[in-house]
Amino acid sequence: LDDYVGRMKEGQETILYISGDSVAALRTSPQLEAARAKGVEVVLLEDAVDEFWIPAVGDYKGKKFQSLTKGAVDLSKVAGEAEPDGPQVAEGDLGRLIAKVKLALGGAVKDVRPSQRLRDSAVCLVAEDSGIDLRLERFLRQHSQVGAASGRILELNPGHALIRKMAELAKPESA
């Protein structure tokens, strides 16, 4: 962690991490896309105990830990790529698509919102800020310690071709 903190980019305020079953799987996670685009290093954690010691420790040398699979991740203060390249869905069209996706999914997700973390993937699921990290919840469910999944947030990438096409299809029919 000393090395990580020493390599943190200018403007980076937290130690970013993601946990999962294997480093190979973690390296392909869509939640890494914004950090990768900014050149921000992410700690990859594959041991189940990591889910318990990170919240217990809270920070390292004044730098808080932040999971990339939980809550909104703001990398705007970090030097690097500012915005995704390419065409984006217009705000009104994206709002209409989000409303239709929410209606279609019902209670399967807690919320649907535009993503600030995705660059290449169309969608990803994240936990809310105050929720349980995705891997910890899966681990607890496997050991009968938690019931139904807490509300997940579906994030849509407004620059992805699939989301742009879906937004186009969600437009009202012309008279």
N, C-alpha and C positions, 0 to 999 in steps of 0.2 A: 504493500500500500504506500510505503514511502516513495518508491519509484513512480507509482501511478500519480500521486499528488505532485511530485516534481515535474512530471510531463504534462500536467493539465494545461489546456489551451487558455489563452488570455480570455477572460470573461466567463470561464467555466467555474461555476460555484459549487457543484455537487459531484460526488463520485457516482458515476453512472454504472449500473449493473443490470444484468439479466440472468435469470436462472432457468435451468432446464435439465433434461435428462442426459444430454451429451453436448460436448463442445461443438461437434459437427452439426448437430441440429440447431444450436444457438447461433452459429455463424450464418445460417440461412433465414433467421427470424426477420419478419418484416418490421418489427419494432426497432431494429438497428439502423434502418435506412437513413433517418435524419442525422444521427450521430456519425454514420459513415460518410454522409455527404459533407459534413462539417469537419471531418477528420478528427473527431473526438474519440478517444479510446474508451472502451467499455469493458468492465470486468465481467468475464463469463464464469458463472458459478454452476457447477454440476452436482454438487453434493447436497443431499436433502437437508443436512444440518444447517446449510447456509441460510435457509429460509427462517430459521429460528434465531441465529446469532446476529444477523444484520439488524432486525428490529430491536434486539436487546442492546446492541452496541450503539446504534443510532447515528454516530458520526466517528470520523477518524481525523484527529488533529484539526477539529473545527469544521471539517467538510462533511456535510450530511450525505448519506447514501440515498440514491434515488433509483428506483426500479423503472426500467423502460416499459414495463408491462402494466404500470399502475399510474393512473392520473394523466394529466396533461404534462408533457415534457416540453419545456421552453428552452430552446437553444439559441434564441435570438441575440443574446449578448455575446455569444461565442463567435470569434472571427471565423469567416469562411463563407461558403455559399449561403446567400440570404434567402432566396426563394427558389422553388422548383422551376425548372425550365419548361417551356412548352405551353400549349393552350390549356386554360383552366375553365371549368364550368362556371358560367355566370352565377353570381350570388343568388339571384331570384330563382333561376333554374335549379340550382343546388338545393335551395330551401324547399322547393316543390318536390324534388326527388327524395329528400330526407323525410318529408312528411309521408310520402307514399311508402317508403321502406318501413318507417315506424308502424304505419297502419298494417302493412303486410306481415310484419314480424310479431306484432302484438306484444305480449309479455316475454317473448324469448330474449329480448335485450332491454336493458334499462333506458338506454338512450342511443341515438344515432347522431353523429356530428362529423363535420369536416375534419380531416386529419392534418396535423402539422408535422407528424413524424414520418409519413409515407412518401416515398419518392418513386418506387418501381411497382409496388404491389397495389392492387385495387382496394383492398380492405384489410383491417385487422381488428381483433378484439383486445380490449384493455379493461382493467379493473378501474373503478372510480378511485378518486384520491383517498378516501377514507376506507376503501374496501380491502379485501384480502388479495394479496398478489396471486396471479393465476396459478403458478406452480404450487404455492402453499395450499391453496384451496383444493387442488387436485390431490395433493398428498394427504390432506386431512380427510377428504372424502374416501380415499382408498382405505383409511383406517377408521372409518365410521365415526369421525369426529365432527363432521359438518354435514348438514342436510343438503337441500337443493342449492344450486349455484347462486351466489349473490349476483346482483344485477351487473351485467357486462355492458360495456359501451362499444358499439360498432362504429369504427371510424372509416370514413370514405375518403379516398384520394381524389380530389377534384381534377387532378391532372391526368388521371389514368384513362386510357381509351374506353375501357368498359364503363366507367362511371360517366364519362362524357356521353356515350351512346345511351345509357340508361336515362340520363337527364333529358336527352333529346326525346326519347320515347315517353317520358313523363309529362311533356308539355301538353297543354290542353289542345284538343282538336280545333283546327281553324273552321270557322263557319262559312 
